[in-house]
């Protein structure tokens, strides 16, 4: 294995050396893309997360109009994608065609549990329609039938407690209502529940063991460094990290995010993307607004300086500058329109 070590300090004036070092890293990472381990990040373990009373839980899909992110997803190079949250991670994998593996990382045990159960349901389902039934209407008896038909020792077994938890936290949670309705315009073109091509891509990734859920706080730098080291051990490149709004000072903050990015760079390409969002209180961009920075760009520019124009007065105030939205490295991306209409075959029949 070719070592991937590069200097992270004093980057200004050393761009060529950094780029040469990263090119050497990429040589080994690209050659390894066809020979993945049987179990993606199977050797990586994290301590049990301790739950606590949280001011906000990011379980429900609050990404309004995620189709807006497609131009950014289309620029992701081939490799592993990492995402916080729940449905935003699954939509990222479905829409980013160069994403080979998915790490679903979050500090909330409830988010991790939701992702674990959802992955298991996708694995159990015989088809998209079967999955929609298991997710939205399936009884515990229905779940047990699928579990008996498809036992997997590498995934945690689903239990009756899981079924009750899913019913209460997902099916009957009002925040999921828009995501579960096929006619809703916010998710109509990107919702894998109602598009066979998106669902099939996710289901194939699950069946090929390319999804990994991890319970971890991003500011747990020791374990995050262990995760990066495990990617290096498996010769896997990190192609994108969708960290949503963790740059807010009320969450991780820009300073800590810079430390996280510095560790990521040990396994990234120059064109690997850090994808971020801001809340949708903007006249030009209602709903969440997406923007991204490439690692090569962040070699030469301070992340904090790029985020500085977005300072805002919490809570729920407009950012002072919206020129960064729908950009990569500050360059505008085309905002797509609803180009893939929801047709009758996309809709779930009465079950």
C-alpha positions, 0 to 999 in steps of 0.5 A: 500500500502506498502511504498517503501522508501530506503536510497540513501546515503552512500550505500557502506557497506549497500548493504544488507539493501538496498536489503532488503528494495527493496525486501519489495518494490517489494512485493507490486509492484508485487502483483499489476501487475494484477490490473492496473488503468483504465488509466495508469498515468492518474492523472499525468500532466506536464506543457506545453513544450516550444519549441525552436530552437534545435541544433539536433532533435531526431525524426527520428529513427537513431538506426542502427541495434537495434536487437543488443539490444535484449539480453539486452531487454530479461533481463528486469524484468516485469514492466513499461518501460520508453524511450526517443525518437520515434521509439526506444520506440515502438521497446523497447515495442515490443521486451521486452516481460516483459514490461507491460506499456510504458512511452514515455518521451521526452523534444522535443514537436515535438517528443511528437507530433509524438508519440501522433499521432503514438499511435492514428494511431495504435489505429485507424488501423484495422490491421498492413497493415491498419496501414502501409497504414494510416501511409505511404499513407493514405489521410485525408479522410482515417484518418477521416473514421477511426476516425469516426469508433473509437472515443476515448475521452481519446486520443487527436483527430487527426486534419487536421493540424496533417495530414499535420504535419505527411505528412511533418515531417514523410512521406516526411522526408528523415530520415525515409526512411530507417525505412519505407523500408521493405527491409532495413537490419538495421530494418528488424528483429525488425520493427513493420511495417513489422512483425505482432507479433511485431505490434500486441503486440504494438497495444494490449498495445495501446488498453489497455491504457498502453502507456503514452506520457510525455513532460518533460526534465529529468533535471526537477527534481521536475516533474520527482519526481512527475512522480516517485511518481505517479508510486508509487501511482499506485503500478507500478515498473519501470523495465527499462529506455532506456535513449539513449545517454543522459549521453553525457555532451552535453545533460544531462550529467553523473552527472545529470543522477546519480540524475535521477537514484537516483529518479528512485530507489524508484520504481525499482527492483535490476534487473531493467535496465538503458539502454544507447547507444553511437554513432556507430563510433567503428570498432567492433560495427558499428551503435549505441552500447547498454549497460546497468546497473542494479540498484543493480549494481549501488547501489554498483558502481558509474555510473560516474565511469562506464561511465568514460572510454567512454569519447570522444572528441566531435564531432564525435570522437571514444570513448576511450574504447569500452569494455563496449558495448553490456554488462550488468554490464560490462558482455558481452551479445551475439550479435544476428544475423539476426535470423528472416528473412523478408519473403513475408508475412511481406512485405507491398503490393502495396496500 
